[in-house]
Amino acid sequence: MIKFLDLKKVNARFKEEYEDVFNRFLNSGNYILGEEVSKFESAFKLYCGTGHCIGTSNGLDALRLIFEGYKILGKLHDGDEILVPANTYIASVLAISSANLKPILVEPDSISFNIDVHKAKSALTHKTKAILGVHLYGQLYDVHGLETLCKEQDLILIEDAAQAHGSSCFDGRKAGNVSDAAAFSFYPTKNLGALGDAGAVTTNDSALAEVVNKLRNYGRTSVYDNDLKGYNCRLDALQAAFLRIKLNHLDSDNQKRRSIAQQYLSLIDNDQISLPQFTHINEHVFHLFVIKNVNRDRLKSYLFENGVETFIHYPKAIHHQKAYSHLKTLHLPITSKLHNEILSLPLNTYLKSSEIEKIANLLTNFR
Ligand SMILES: Cc1ncc(COP(=O)(O)O)c(C=O)c1O
């Protein structure tokens, strides 16, 4: 069976470096925040090209702290409407509602899978205060389109960069640096994945960075002084140390992902299967390689019966989830259609050419 993703294989090549780091960490006697976290934050902000990086406990908390931070700064208020693509992972929307803001689901563009800027424009009301763009599957949203819209309408632009570490746009700016503030997840399956939960906020906004930095650590300014009612959302120091090792390999790993995507694109020959489309392959980091087929469930079973495991990102739209049952009457035909047709193929740095060929042949022969 070709597994969709084998995390043990992903991490095997870092084993010795991880063991060295763990021994150093154990002997340091300093297990919360400290040098490991600040070293990773410095390295990651340099990588993204932003002025600040604040490590957090996970991607959902990174997003949540951005929203809470803007509320503390007086730029967002309870009940403000935040536009978000309807086909994103539920965490994007949970972050909005948990900050007592109102998520407004906007249809994606069915080619790029990212938020449709025209539909975002149509969804604006006097209560709209921000857009949470999501770089779904590893390709940046329409950066120029969203930046222009947010500038025109005086909206805050926030990036959910959980799936896009290292991806870039037309002018070379990287994910994490094409908005007012960005959230990353370093969940183990991500292109830059830890060995547990981890996340980060990147921003060029010093005031927001200062608030997020306090919020993640009980709102405190010193050991016994607390300015804000904060949380415990700190980046784990050991995960920070592992991530710093992996960051050195992110660009070459993303390059490997692109070359696998390129092989799929040139080998799969079936006009009933839609392949991913993008502006420039060098800007995409292929966190996921998502194809579309009207008989998706039959295609998934066929691949499985022939030894290939696939996944669906995601099978159920947010407005069809029980947690958001008040949104169930929304008419989002593009989103619903995508959720019925999308299928993610295995795409990992360790995938062999023979495996890629096998998968591509199966897809070419599917009727
Ligand atoms: C688009 C998106 N946003 C947010 C998250 C949440 O990240 P985490 O799992 O680290 O909380 C994820 C994680 O899968 C994601 O894919």
The ligand as an ORCA input file, in Angstrom:
! r2SCAN-3c Opt
* xyz 0 1
  C      -5.993     26.001      6.850
  C      -5.726     25.647      8.292
  N      -5.917     26.582      9.238
  C      -5.682     26.329     10.537
  C      -5.236     25.097     10.950
  C      -5.064     24.841     12.425
  O      -3.763     24.499     12.780
  P      -3.499     23.599     14.061
  O      -3.908     22.208     13.747
  O      -2.023     23.722     14.283
  O      -4.280     24.200     15.174
  C      -4.998     24.105     10.012
  C      -4.517     22.789     10.444
  O      -4.705     21.761      9.936
  C      -5.258     24.379      8.633
  O      -5.074     23.452      7.679
*
